[in-house]
Amino acid sequence: MYLHGTSKINDNGHLEIGGVDVADLAAKFGTPLYIVDEALVRQRAREYVDAFTKTGLKFQVAYASKAFSVKAMCVLAEQENLSLDVVSDGELYTAIQAGFPAERIHFHGNNKTEEEINMALEVGIGCFVVDNFIELHMLDELAAKKNNVVNVLLRITPGVEAHTHDYISTGQQDSKFGFDLGNGSAREAVVQASQLANLKLLGVHSHIGSQIFEVEGFRMAVEKVTQFAVAIRDELGILFSVINVGGGFGIRYVEGDSPLPIAEYVNAIADAIKSNFTAADYAWPEIWVEPGRSMVGDAGTTLYTVGTSKNIPGVRKYLAVDGGMTDNPRPALYQSQYEAVLANRANEEATELVSIAGKCCESGDMLIWDLKLPEAKTGDLLAVFCTGAYNYAMASNYNRIRRPAVVFVKDGQADLVVQRESLDNIVCNDVIPERLQKSSLAK
Ligand SMILES: *Cc1c(COP(=O)(O)O)cnc(C)c1O
């Protein structure tokens, strides 16, 4: 059994996270429950910041809040001196409501609306990562109306695509995001951005993928970005002061996943920046990264209660829990794999092979195929590890299932950071038009 962060098995044979017995959490907050190991989130943040500090480069570590965007998480990010990426008005609003400093917020997205851009201008965010020409001009116009000059990075597709283990280097990358480097649109974007009076071009951004276990892709991306920066300097006399290499740093979900220590990613990126820019006689730019998954992923655990089971002799035993694809759609979406334990009997020998089903009306609603567990009974607790990223963030109300609560645990203390949805929450936005109401039908 692989235990992350402060997780351990206590003397009662119970899983304990942040010094809190998860059986107590289940009793107090109910299940399903997302549990976040606060110390581990802080540790991850510090690993990034400390590693960058040692490189001597100027940097920003921007937490990609799409991985898990709630107010308490924004407060943690602020306390750990991170910047913050947002991709919608909802994520921006969450950050602002949490008191996150606007000047450390970066706005991403391939289709920012006028409303969203105006909101971001009004709160005074630090940087827009511009994705396309329509946005470039809309942003300039909207900034002009507010007499503003805004910082921008241009998102470029460098033609490096990472698939965890292999990298595809393509001339023309087929992606909905960004300005293509190979076909000249990135260059054209620099030309236009530099001519727009209400934009201040800081540099470029690239993001090559997710759940990456090696440094080679980042090196390749830095190399392509440097070549581009040098060409732009030589042809246009424009200098970049910021290079953002995105996120995508991998984490260990299951045995066989082999992420590198955070410092190794950071050092590889910093070394590539230093050597490439030095070779081109170009001042070292400030370097920004955007970790999402690796900031919160392994700090999250989802606690469920075991309900029913169905044994098909010779075929499979299904064990159903009180959540499923509504709180964790990743297995259904990406065939993602997870490890889990029977949290209230974690010392017992695993004697059965079971598959963990959710409670949704959907055969695809499976959380884990083929998991070895002690023989589980109704009422036992199942803890699924590594659910901190893209779980609560992707949770839905399918089947009108209520989204779970989220608690932060640390040093023996558990604090609610998101309440469990109520049944009233489920219907609170529903409207019955008057013409459908009984009184008007009777007329
Ligand atoms: C999703 C995303 C990230 C974060 O990716 P992780 O794999 O969670 O680290 C960072 N930057 C951009 C532009 C993204 O789209």
The ligand as an ORCA input file, in Angstrom:
! r2SCAN-3c Opt
* xyz 0 1
  C      -4.236     22.302    -17.497
  C      -3.199     23.325    -17.644
  C      -2.219     23.450    -16.661
  C      -2.093     22.518    -15.495
  O      -1.792     21.232    -15.921
  P      -1.424     20.108    -14.851
  O      -1.230     18.887    -15.693
  O      -2.573     19.974    -13.941
  O      -0.185     20.547    -14.164
  C      -1.321     24.480    -16.795
  N      -1.383     25.354    -17.837
  C      -2.320     25.242    -18.789
  C      -2.346     26.228    -19.878
  C      -3.254     24.223    -18.737
  O      -4.163     24.122    -19.700
*
